[in-house]
Amino acid sequence: MTKKMNILMFSGEYDKALAALILANSAKEIDMDVTIFFAFWGLLLVRDPNSMTEEDKTAYEKMFANMTPKHIEELPLSKMNFAGIGKKMLLGMMEESDSPKLKDFLMGAINKGVNLKACKLSCEIMGFKEEELLKEVKIVTAEEYLVDAMDSNIQLFI
């Protein structure tokens, strides 16, 4: 029987996203099925910076889009961000240890077949259209996520 891991990615912070994607990649390496469900701030990880549009958006949605990070590498740290200085320190330490960047972990997860799902209601509230997300992301309802999560051996909320 194949083991399953399900991650509900609620955070839009670099270090938390890094932890989630390291776990997702590692789980795929040991032949686990992995699903990541992106809700609210977690959607910032799977927004395609080349496909963002202001077409058919409300004033709030346009303002929100302009106030949030456009690219996964622009996400702030959850702790010790210090106006970006803490993140520069972390990135420097990662570079010194030859660690991949966050976008590399995301591409690894995509290439390994991690299932990427976006919360339909979160997309609607935050004004994200399907075409603004990475093409590998499928929009699903919370109920669809829960059905998948119930069958998982490991469930994480990040």
Secondary structure, 3 states (H helix, E strand, C coil): CCCEEEEEECCCCHHHHHHHHHHHHHHHHCCCEEEEEECHHHHHHCECCCCCCCCCCCHHHHHHHHHCCCCHHHCCCCCCCHHHHHHHHHHHHHHHCCCCCHHHHHHHHHHHCCEEEEEHHHHHHHCCCHHHECCCEEEECHHHHHHHHHCCCEEEEC
